[in-house]
């Protein structure tokens, strides 16, 4: 974008680095040996021209990163809101030069724990608390999501249909068959194991159950 001084890439492409045993906050962000070199975000950073990007927020591998690759600071902080990363950049208002001040190790929060039981550790000597204003602001969206989640689809599932990540499974076959129905001109349909995320539970089928099985909003690619 014309006039932008800092370019941050938010990518569903990840890596995997070791922050070091013991105190993770003493890790060396410039230690390239700590990272597995062939992950997607590593290749992305190495392919970018110098100065094109000032920071990358990575994802997908559900792992941790707080490392500099090809001069670009990269953070990745687990998944599902379990933590957050932080990159401190300095922008020279006169020249526009962007300098990395500090790349912090990921900080854990409370992913997967109900908010009432969430008690994250202090951050930089200060208590971490939920923002009541944000909680109030998202109430309408949560109510709408709950209503949509509980919407019945008029189908009763008699017994559980299980997924299989590494092996052929009934649920994967079901989705592949549905894809063939939606694209009758295709000879074969393929579904990756990670695209099906939960078993099909017995009982009244709801929109929420379908979303849990297929939450990633994948699109068809026809070859």
N, C-alpha and C positions, 0 to 999 in steps of 0.2 A: 504494500500500500504506500502511495506517495506520502512522504513526510513522516513515516514511522521511524522512530529512533531505535526501538528494541523489538526484535523479532523472536517470539517464543513459539516453538512448535509443540503442540499437544498431539501425541501420536498413540494410536493403539498398536504400538510396536514396542517390544520390551527387550530386556537383557537380564543378566543375572550376575551379580557381583558379591564378593565376600567382604563384609565390612570389618572383619577382624574379630578374634575371640576377645572376651572380656568387655572392655568399654568401647562400644561401637562408635561413640562420638569422637574417638581419637583416630579414626580411620584416615588413611592418606588418599584423598580424592584423585591424586595424580598417579596412583599405583595401577598401571594398566594390567599388571599380572593378576590383579584381584578379580578381573572380569573375564567371563567366558567370551572369547573373541568373535564367535560366529553368530551371535544372536542378531536379530533383525535391526534393533536400534543401533547396535555397534556399526553395522554395515552402512546404515543411513548416515550416521555422523561422519564416518570416514569418507563418504561419497560427496559430502557437501563442500562447496568452495569456501575457502577461508573468509570469515566475516559475514557469511550469508545468514547465519542463524546464531543468536546469542545464548539460547538455552533450549533444552528439550525436556518436556514432561512425558515420561514413557509409561507404558502399561502392558497389558496382555499376559505377561509371564507371571503375574501375581508375586513378584519377587522384589528385591530391594536394589537400588542403585543410588549412589551419590558420588559420581565419578566424572572426570573430564576426559572426553574422547575427541581427538582431533581439535583440541582447543575449545570444545563445546561442553559446558556443564550439563549433566543429565541427572534427573532424579526420578525414582520410581519407588512407591511406598506401599507395597503389598497390594491389597484389593479390597473392594467393598467398604471403603471408609475406615479401614483399620488404622490408618495413619496418614501423615502428610509429610511432604518434602519442602525444602526451602532453599532458594538460591538468592543470595544478596548480590545485586549488580549496582555499579556506580556509573551514572551517565553524566559525562562532561557537557554541561549546557552550552558551552562555547564551541567546542569542536564536534560534539556528538559522539565522541569515543565512548565505548562501553567496556567496562573492566569488571572482571569477576572479583568480588571482595571475599566471599566465603560461600562454600558449598556445604550445607549441613547434612548430617546423617538423618535418615527418616525418623520421625517421632511417632510412637504408637499412640492410638486413641482407643476407641472401644467398638470397633467393627464387630457386628454380630451379637452385641449385648444390648438389651433394652436400655433406653435412655435413662430410666430411673435408677439403673444399677451401674451406670457408666461413671467411673471415677478415674479419669486419666491422671497421670503424674503431672506435677507442676512443670511449666515450660519457662525456661530462663528465670526461675525463681518466683514465678507467678502462677496462681491457681488457674486451671482451665475450666471454664463453666459454659454451659449451653446458653445461647443468646435467646432470651424469651421473645424478643421481637421477631426473630426468624421463625421460631416455633409457631407463633400466632399467624404469621404470614402464610405458612404452608398448610394451615388447617383446611381451607377449601379444596386445595389440590389433593390432599390425603383423603378427604371425604369422597371426592369424585372417583379416585382410584379404587377405594374400597367398594363403592357401588358397582363399578365396572368389574372388579375382581369377582364379586359374588353373583354376577349375572348368569343364570342357568342357560345351558345351550340345548336342552331338550334331549340329552343323551345320558343313559345310565351305563356306567362301566361295571361289568359283573365281577371282574377280578383284576388285580394289578397287572399292568403291562410294563415290563422293566426295560431300561436302557442298557446298553453295553458299549463302553468306550472303545475297547480294543477288539471286541468280537462282534460277530453278527448277532443282532438282537431284534426282538419283535417290534419294539418301538421305532428303532431305526428303519426297519423295513416298512413300517406303517407310513412314516414321513416320506420315504423314497417313493412309495406307491402314490401318495397324495401329490407329490411333485410330478409324477408321470401323468396323473389325471389332469393337473393344471397345465402341463406342457405336452399334449398328445403327439406333437411332432417329434419329440425326443425319443431316441432309441434306448438310452440308459440314463438313469439319474443317480447322482452320488450325493451322500450327506456325510460330512465329517463328524467324527465321534464327539467332538466338543460342542457341536451345534445343538445337540439334544441334551438338555441340562437336568432333567428330573424324570422320575418314573411317572407313569399314568396311574393315579390312585383310583381304587374302586369307589363307586358311588355316583352321585349326580355330577355330571361334567359341567364345570363352570369356565368362564373366560379366564379366570385366574389360574386354573389348572393348566390350561393350554399355554398360557404365557410362561408359567414356570418351566414347562417342557421346552419351549422355543422362545427364549427371551431376547435373542440377539438381533432381530430385525434384518436377517440376512436377505439378500436379493438373489433372484435367479441369474445365473450366467450360463448362456447357451453357446456351446462350441460345436 
